[in-house]
């Protein structure tokens, strides 16, 4: 074997590895943004200290769709929703499109106030900062105002405007659906 052969072959392999590492480093922020942060079933169990009640179904009648549509800007894409309720607590697992992909959130409501909002599954290529507690904790204690809006301002996350809007909409939808269940009527019909 020629002495220069080994060093040029090694140099080629090294260049290829460096190229692959460089490409992966460019793609990693996009790959890391997507993920399942908590299984929805685990969220429900955790919300009821390990023993959730049986799931119930809420049919999205025209009346409910008319209440949800102004919040989302479109009809909710299901005929019925599963929810879990015990006493004054209800748990909702809802989805809304961020920019292009659905974001799945779990929302716990106690006495018509959000006690917890968590991003369960994030499918977008960016904007996943909304999954962190510094953002989601802003929803704790939120309720619907008489105008059907959240009763507090939610500070957005730079670069995650559409994800922020999607989660704010889901919070309002969960509160509106909970009001429907409890018979409390606030906000637009």
N, C-alpha and C positions, 0 to 999 in steps of 0.2 A: 504494500500500500504506500502511496505517495504521502509524505509527511504533511503536505498542505491540504490533502483531501480531508483529513480528520478535522482540522480546524475550520475549514469552510463549511463542512457539513454541520458541525457544532454551531457555528455562527448562524446558519440558516434556521436551525431548530430553535435557537435562542430568539432570533428575530420573530419567528412565528409565534412563539409563546408570549413574547412582549406584545405583539399585535393583538393576540387573543385577550390578554389581560387588559389591554387598553380598551378594546371594544366592550368587554364585559363591564369595565368601570364606567363607561358612558351609559350603558343600559341599566345599571344597577338602581339608580333612583326610580326608574319606571317600574322595574320588577318589584322593588321593595314597597311601592305605593299600594300595590294590590295585596289583598289578603283576607283571610278569615281570622278575625280577632277573637271571636267567641261564637261557638255554635249556638244558634237560636234556642235549642232545647235546654242547653246549659244555662243560658240567660234566664229563661223562664223558671227553671228549678231554683236558681240562685235568688231570684226575686221573691220566692215564697219559702225561703229557708230550707230548700231541699224537697219539699212536698207540695208541688203545685196542684191546684184543683184541676178537674177535667177541663179540657179546652171546650169552648163554646163557639158557635158560629154566628156572625152578624151578617145578615143578607144586606147587600148594598142596594137598597131600593132606589127608585128614582128620587125620592125625597132626600135620602142620604147622599146620593150622588150630587144632587143640586146643592147640598150644603158643603160637600168636599170640593167640587169643581172650582169655585172661586178661590179656594185656598191654593190648589195645585196648578190651576190654569188648564186643567184637563180632567176628564173622568178618571177615577181610580181604575186600574186595569184588572179588576177581579170582580166576580159576582158576589163573593162573600169573603169575610175575614175571620180568621181564628183569633180568639182572645182568651185570656184567663182572668177570672175575677173571683175575689173572695172579700167579703165585707166591702169596705170603701176602696179597695185596691184593685186596679186592673192593669194588665200587662198586654202590650201590643207589640207585634213584630211587623213592621211596615217597610215598604220600599218606595223609593223615588229616584228618578234619574238625576244625576249630578250634571255632568256635561253631556256624556254619551252613554254611560253605563249606570245600572241601578246601584244604589247604596241601601243596604239593609240596616235598619236601626231597631233597637229594642227600647221601649219607652214604658216606664212604670209611673202610674198615676195613683195618688192617694188623695182622697177627698178633693177631687177636681184640681189638683196641683201636681205638676211633674216632680217626682222625687229622684228620678234617674233617667238619663238618656245615654245610650251607649251605641257606638257604631259597631255592628256585629260583622258585617261583610262589606268590604270596600273594593270595588272593581275598576275604578277609574285609574288612569295612568299617573295622575297627580292630584294634589289636594287632600291627601290623607291626614294632614295635620289636624283635621276636624275630629279625629278619633281620640285625641289626647284629652285628659281630664281638664287641662287649662281652658279648653273650649267647651266641652260637654257639661262641665259643672255650672256654666252660665244658665242652663235650663232648669236647675234645681229650684223648686218653689214657684216656677212659672205657671200662670193660669191664663185663661182667655179673658180679654177685656170685653166690655159691652159691645165693642165694634168688631169682635171676632179676631183680634190680633193678640199676640203675646203681650202680657202686661209689663214687659221689660224689654229693653234693647239688648240685642245679642251682638256683641262685637265680632265682626268677621275676621277671617284669617287671610292675610295677604297671599294671593296666589291660589286661594281656595274659595273664591266667591260663590261659584255655582254649588259647591258642596255645602257651604254654609247655608245658602238659600234652601237647598233640598232638605237639610235637617231641620231648619226652622219651619218649613212647610209640614214636615212629618210631625213635629211637636204639636202644631196647631190642629192637624187632622186627628191625632190621638186624643187631644183634649176635646175636640168637637164630637168624636165618636163616644167618648166617655160621658159627655153631657147627654148625648142621646140615650145612652143606657140608663143613666140616673134620672132622666126626665128633667134635668135642669136645662133651661133654655137661656142662653146668652148669645149675643152676636147675631149676625144675619141669618135668616132662615135657610 
